[in-house]
Amino acid sequence: MIKGIGIDAVDLVRMTEIIQKKPQFADRVLTKKELELYTSHSAHRQVEFLAGRYACKEAFSKAWGTGIGKVSFQDLEILRDEAGAPVFTRSPHHGKVFVTVTHTDTVAIAQVLLED
């Protein structure tokens, strides 16, 4: 049974500006393991990665029905499976969590589906 569905979009130009003005923003949003992936990328790919993970976490919070605040960025972790696809490795949801992320030249979009 579907418990919730959430979607979020992040503008890449805005994310670039945030990273430039507040480099510590990545530390706030990303877990230690996510930060390891983030720092392994080029500057352009870092923007896409952070925007994508931010969108995933916001989409999860919408699917969860609380928004960020009741669930924190650090409560959620999205790593990669063996094929390279994003997968939630940490969340307060005890059922299945499905996630998809896409990027264009200007936006990162994530959708999350929670299933009991």
C-alpha positions in Angstrom: 0.0 0.0 0.0 1.3 3.5 -0.9 1.8 5.6 2.2 2.9 8.8 0.5 4.4 10.4 -2.6 6.5 13.5 -2.8 8.2 15.5 -5.5 10.7 18.4 -5.4 12.6 20.5 -7.9 15.8 22.6 -7.2 17.2 25.3 -9.5 20.8 24.6 -10.3 21.8 28.3 -10.5 20.3 28.9 -7.1 22.2 25.9 -5.7 25.4 27.2 -7.2 24.8 30.6 -5.5 24.1 28.9 -2.1 27.3 26.8 -2.4 29.4 29.9 -3.2 27.8 32.0 -0.3 27.6 29.2 2.3 30.0 26.3 1.6 28.9 24.7 4.9 25.5 24.2 3.4 26.6 20.8 2.0 27.6 19.7 5.5 24.1 20.6 6.8 22.3 18.7 4.0 24.5 15.7 3.4 25.5 12.8 5.7 29.1 11.8 6.1 28.8 9.1 3.4 27.0 11.5 1.0 29.8 14.1 1.6 32.4 11.5 0.5 30.5 11.1 -2.8 30.0 14.8 -3.1 33.7 15.7 -2.7 34.7 13.1 -5.3 33.0 15.1 -8.1 34.0 18.0 -10.2 32.5 21.4 -9.2 29.7 21.3 -11.8 28.8 17.7 -10.7 28.9 18.8 -7.1 26.1 21.3 -7.8 24.0 18.6 -9.5 24.7 16.1 -6.7 23.8 18.5 -3.9 20.7 19.7 -5.7 19.6 16.2 -6.4 20.1 15.0 -2.8 18.4 18.1 -1.4 15.4 17.4 -3.8 15.3 13.8 -2.7 15.2 14.7 1.0 12.6 17.4 0.5 10.5 15.0 -1.6 10.8 12.4 1.1 9.6 14.8 3.8 6.6 15.7 1.6 5.8 12.0 1.1 6.3 11.4 4.9 3.7 14.2 5.4 5.8 16.4 7.7 8.2 18.5 5.7 11.8 19.1 6.7 11.8 19.9 10.4 10.0 16.9 11.8 12.5 14.8 9.8 16.0 16.3 9.4 18.4 16.2 6.5 20.7 14.0 8.6 17.9 11.5 9.2 17.9 10.8 5.5 20.7 9.3 3.4 20.7 8.5 -0.3 23.7 6.6 -1.7 24.0 4.5 -4.9 23.1 0.9 -5.6 25.5 -1.4 -7.6 24.1 0.0 -10.9 24.7 3.6 -9.7 21.0 4.5 -9.1 20.1 6.5 -6.0 18.8 4.5 -3.1 17.7 5.5 0.4 20.0 3.8 2.9 18.6 5.8 5.9 15.1 7.0 6.7 12.5 6.8 9.5 10.2 4.9 7.2 10.1 1.2 7.9 8.6 0.1 4.6 10.0 0.5 1.1 11.3 3.8 -0.2 11.5 4.3 -4.0 13.4 7.3 -5.3 14.2 8.7 -8.7 16.3 11.8 -9.6 16.7 13.6 -12.9 18.7 16.6 -14.0 18.5 19.1 -16.8 20.9 22.0 -17.5 18.9 24.1 -15.1 17.0 21.9 -12.6 17.3 18.7 -10.5 14.0 16.9 -9.8 13.4 14.1 -7.4 10.3 11.9 -6.7 9.9 9.7 -3.7 7.2 7.0 -3.1 6.7 5.4 0.3 5.2 1.9 0.5 4.1 0.0 3.6 
